[in-house]
Amino acid sequence: MDFNDTPAEAEFRLAARSWLADNAEPQDPATPKPGVFFGYPSADEIAWARAWQRKKYDAGWAGIAWPKAYGGRGGSIMEQIIWSQEELRYRTPPLVLYLGLGHVAYTIMQHGSDEQKSRYLPPLLKGEEIWCQLFSEPGAGSDFGGLACRAERDGGDWLINGEKIWISDGDYAEFGALVTRTNPDVAKHKGMTYFLVDMQTPGIEVENIRQINGRSHISRVRFTNVRVADSQRVGEVDDGWSVSLTTLMYERLFVGTAGANGQFGGPVYRHLVDLAKRVTYQGGPAIEHPLVRQRLADFRVRSKELEHNSYRVLTLVSRGEQPGPEGSISKLALGLLIQEMSNFALELQQGAGLLLGDDAPEEGIWQESMMEIPCMRIAGGTDEIQRTIIGERVLGLPPERPVPRNTPFKEIPRDEDAVASARAK
């Protein structure tokens, strides 16, 4: 892959840079914090995210790679990367609209009806509606095919009962992409159906989950006789697995996009180098110690490896292909890398690395990152799931163990006691 801009890409970059310079405040490279997630956004930050998205939309800079038919610019994936690279140079709001503009929007484009595309895509692109992804359950986290949240026919509607957990942005999302169990008499991957739901529908209860670092950007969502019209169904009945795979593949694609942009690993690395310049190690500046420099060099090399692997994934998309399992490599590597960098930062802080809150140096951002990163290594598929995907679908290794692929869902043993215990907590 040629990493140099083509003449057309260079022209696009200059135009993007010019518009951003006129409409946004430059970002100080030393200010990005190492946390992967932004945590629970304030009302002002949500309003800022909506306003910034609308401003880009009005100027023709929203949905760079979206088809023009859906209100986008009709550009290439590389132009989207260029835009993101340039946008990182400026102060912009938290990624409040990330799930909707990425995972959900592309799923609707591929599987939604014409009515659904007309209804949901324009508001998404304008920043008018915030979405969440209602997939994981107390008894079906890594085993997505084991979900049990039920959707049953009731005339022309569906009644939904069950619960979802670890839902990012669930507390302030206005809509959700929901996958349910509609047929327990067939194999678990063949009896699922995908819906688009209004989070204000009667019967939906959202409860924030307090994390170990004190933040609450994830939620538990309960459904009690929630009525959803059949027109909100995406794809065919019992074919939700194939629709969900599109969502999951784009989820990993956009993690890869972040890697290609340096959006996560880059700021963390720069902040780590800055820390090494300001602390001492064995009587001198840490940045001058050969062991510290060796670790920093290793992190830099791995960050560039992640970036270049992300370009491989994005090249597939630029050719018109759907994101593939290669994105699992970026997903796995990113979580491990940021965890190791956060841990090394605490080592550099020495005894002060054990402090929390206002007593901790650097406003406690490295301690917070260290406690936050396990969430990333679970969200979007655990490390174990990613390794299985890489082994079987990329390397062509034999399956790790036999699975009951054709056993009806209702006959698969479930640890109901464990599920009930999780619900009670």
Secondary structure, DSSP 8 states (H G I E B T S, - for coil): ---S--HHHHHHHHHHHHHHHHHS-B--TT---S-SS--S--HHHHHHHHHHHHHHHHHT-SSTTS-GGGTS----HHHHHHHHHHHTTB----STTHHIIIIIHHHHHHH--HHHHHHHHHHHHHT---EEEE--BTTBSS-GGG---EEEEETTEEEEEEEEEEEETTTT-SEEEEEEE--TTSBGGGSEEEEEEETTSTTEEEEEE--TTS---EEEEEEEEEEEEGGGEESSTTBHHHHHHHHHHHHHHHHHHHHHHTSSHHHHHHHHHHHHHHSEETTEEGGGSHHHHHHHHHHHHHHHHHHHHHHHHHHHHHTT----TTHHHHHHHHHHHHHHHHHHHHHHHGGGGG--GGGSGGGGHHHHHHHHHHHHTTTTS-HHHHHHHIIIIIS----SS---TTSBGGGS---HHHHHHHHH-
